[in-house]
C-alpha cells in the first residue's frame, strides 16, 4: 500500500519530536511505501532535509505557505456559481465551507488563488464583515489580515496532489485539509493523527502573539477551528495519543465513533542499558527539546536560577536545536541577565550518548501531547520534572490501572517556584530519585513499546480501509 503522510512544519526539515516519531514510524513499516507531503513555512528550506530518508519513501512533495504571499499570480475572469459563492462566503467568514466545491474550483477548474481575493464578490463580503464585526477597525487592516489568512489555503488546495492509496495527516490544520483534498480527488480514505490538539495549540500561540492585531485574534482562532472542523468532517478515523485528547477532539465536533487513541511508543531496548550517571561534583539536570516558545525555556531558566540559591551544585543542560532563533537569543540573554551559572547549551546531541550525563530530566512546556523526551528519559531510568500539560500527569503518575508508582513530579505550567521545588526534591533526595527512576523504566517497558505502537497503527490502517469500503458500497 502507498501511504501519503502529510506533515506541517516538522519532518524532514526539523529534528526531534514528531519528526523523530515519523522517521522511525516509516522505518518500522517496510511493507508499505510512503509519500511525504511536507508543508513548510518558507521556500528557502526547499530540499534542506535533516534526515536521510528511509528506503521505502518513494517521493517527497513540498509546498510552502510563504509562496502564496510572495509569488505573482494572474487574475482570471471568472463568474462564480451560486454554490461557489456560498462556499466562499462560508470560507471568508471562517465557518463551514463546502470544501469539495472549493477543491473543484482550484483543482479541476484551475482557478488562480488570487482571482477570488480580487473579485467584486470578495470585496462585498469583506465589506459586510467589516460593518458587522469590525465597525471601528480600519478596512485596510481587515483586508490585509483576511488576505494573508486565506490566500495560503487557496494556494495549497490548488497544488499538485501526490497519488496514494491512503492519506494520513499528522495534524489537522493545513495538513488535514490536504488529506481531505487527496481523499476527494483520488477517491480513497484519509485519517488524522494528532500528537497535540493542533487548534488548541494555535489558539494559545495567537493569544500570546505580537504579530496579530488584538482586534483580529478572534478571527485567527476561528480560522484554525474551521480548518480542524474541515479535517474531522470527512476523515474515516481520527486518532490521538491519550484519552483526554480524544475527548477534546470530540468536544470540538469530531464524531465519537471516528475517534480512538493510540499511545506513543519508543525503542526501549536502546535506552534501558544506559548506565546511571557517574558521580561527580554536580547534580545534572537534562532538558531535551526544541528551543521554542512553546517549550517555555525562559520559565525553566528562572526556576533554575532559584534552584541555584538552594542547590549550588545543580547544573542544567538544555539540549536541542534553535527552533526559533530569536527566542533562543532571548534565552541566552536571560542567562546572562540572571547571572546564573552552570547552564549549558550543547545544541543538538545524540540523546543515547548524552543521557549518561543526567541525574534526571525536565520539561516545562506550555503545551504537549505525549512527549517522547519523557518516555526516553524514563526508559533510561531517569525520573522527570514536567509541567501538567498533555498527558504528562498520566506518564508521571500512571494511567488508570497502573500501580507501578510515581516516576517524578508534575507541576503547573509557568510556575517558577513549583518547578524549582520539584527540581530541589530530586536534587537532594538521592534514594527517591533512584526509586522513581526504576518506576519510570518499568512504566515504559509495560505500556510504551514502539512495537506495540506500530502494531496498533497497522491495525488502524486496516480499520480505515474496512470502513471506507463499507461506506463506498452504500
Rosetta blueprint (number, residue, H / E / L):
1 X L
2 X E
3 X E
4 X E
5 X E
6 X E
7 X E
8 X E
9 X L
10 X L
11 X L
12 X L
13 X L
14 X L
15 X L
16 X L
17 X H
18 X H
19 X H
20 X H
21 X H
22 X H
23 X H
24 X H
25 X H
26 X H
27 X H
28 X L
29 X L
30 X L
31 X L
32 X L
33 X E
34 X E
35 X E
36 X E
37 X E
38 X E
39 X E
40 X E
41 X L
42 X L
43 X H
44 X H
45 X H
46 X L
47 X L
48 X L
49 X L
50 X L
51 X L
52 X L
53 X L
54 X L
55 X L
56 X L
57 X E
58 X E
59 X E
60 X E
61 X E
62 X E
63 X E
64 X E
65 X H
66 X H
67 X H
68 X H
69 X H
70 X H
71 X L
72 X L
73 X L
74 X L
75 X L
76 X L
77 X L
78 X L
79 X L
80 X L
81 X L
82 X H
83 X H
84 X H
85 X H
86 X H
87 X H
88 X H
89 X H
90 X H
91 X H
92 X H
93 X L
94 X L
95 X L
96 X L
97 X L
98 X L
99 X H
100 X H
101 X H
102 X H
103 X H
104 X H
105 X H
106 X H
107 X H
108 X H
109 X L
110 X L
111 X L
112 X L
113 X L
114 X L
115 X L
116 X H
117 X H
118 X H
119 X L
120 X H
121 X H
122 X H
123 X H
124 X H
125 X H
126 X H
127 X H
128 X H
129 X H
130 X H
131 X H
132 X H
133 X H
134 X L
135 X L
136 X L
137 X L
138 X L
139 X H
140 X H
141 X H
142 X H
143 X H
144 X H
145 X H
146 X H
147 X H
148 X H
149 X H
150 X H
151 X H
152 X H
153 X H
154 X H
155 X H
156 X H
157 X L
158 X L
159 X L
160 X L
161 X L
162 X L
163 X L
164 X L
165 X L
166 X E
167 X E
168 X E
169 X E
170 X L
171 X L
172 X L
173 X H
174 X H
175 X H
176 X H
177 X H
178 X H
179 X H
180 X H
181 X H
182 X H
183 X H
184 X H
185 X H
186 X H
187 X L
188 X L
189 X E
190 X E
191 X E
192 X E
193 X E
194 X L
195 X L
196 X L
197 X L
198 X H
199 X H
200 X H
201 X H
202 X H
203 X H
204 X H
205 X H
206 X H
207 X H
208 X H
209 X L
210 X L
211 X L
212 X L
213 X L
214 X H
215 X H
216 X H
217 X H
218 X H
219 X H
220 X H
221 X H
222 X H
223 X H
224 X H
225 X H
226 X H
227 X H
228 X H
229 X H
230 X H
231 X H
232 X H
233 X H
234 X H
235 X L
236 X L
237 X E
238 X E
239 X E
240 X E
241 X L
242 X L
243 X H
244 X H
245 X H
246 X H
247 X H
248 X H
249 X H
250 X H
251 X H
252 X L
253 X L
254 X L
255 X L
256 X H
257 X H
258 X H
259 X E
260 X E
261 X E
262 X L
263 X L
264 X L
265 X L
266 X E
267 X L
268 X H
269 X H
270 X H
271 X H
272 X L
273 X L
274 X L
275 X L
276 X L
277 X L
278 X L
279 X L
280 X L
281 X L
282 X L
283 X E
284 X E
285 X E
286 X E
287 X E
288 X E
289 X L
290 X L
291 X L
292 X L
293 X H
294 X H
295 X H
296 X L
297 X H
298 X H
299 X H
300 X H
301 X H
302 X H
303 X H
304 X H
305 X H
306 X H
307 X H
308 X H
309 X H
310 X H
311 X L
312 X L
313 X L
314 X E
315 X E
316 X E
317 X E
318 X E
319 X E
320 X L
321 X L
322 X L
323 X L
324 X L
325 X H
326 X H
327 X H
328 X H
329 X H
330 X H
331 X H
332 X H
333 X H
334 X H
335 X H
336 X H
337 X H
338 X H
339 X L
340 X L
341 X L
342 X L
343 X E
344 X E
345 X E
346 X E
347 X E
348 X L
349 X L
350 X L
351 X H
352 X H
353 X H
354 X H
355 X H
356 X H
357 X H
358 X L
359 X L
360 X E
361 X E
362 X E
363 X E
364 X L
365 X L
366 X L
367 X L
368 X L
369 X L
370 X L
371 X L
372 X H
373 X H
374 X H
375 X H
376 X H
377 X H
378 X H
379 X H
380 X L
381 X L
382 X L
383 X L
384 X E
385 X E
386 X E
387 X E
388 X L
389 X L
390 X L
391 X L
392 X H
393 X H
394 X H
395 X H
396 X H
397 X H
398 X L
399 X L
400 X L
401 X L
402 X L
403 X L
404 X L
405 X L
406 X L
407 X L
408 X E
409 X E
410 X E
411 X E
412 X L
413 X L
414 X L
415 X L
416 X H
417 X H
418 X H
419 X H
420 X H
421 X H
422 X H
423 X H
424 X H
425 X H
426 X H
427 X H
428 X H
429 X L
430 X H
431 X H
432 X H
433 X H
434 X H
435 X H
436 X H
437 X H
438 X H
439 X H
440 X H
441 X H
442 X H
443 X H
444 X H
445 X H
446 X H
447 X H
448 X L
449 X E
450 X H
451 X H
452 X H
453 X H
454 X H
455 X H
456 X H
457 X H
458 X H
459 X H
460 X H
461 X H
462 X H
463 X H
464 X H
465 X H
466 X H
467 X H
468 X H
469 X H
470 X H
471 X H
472 X H
473 X L
474 X L
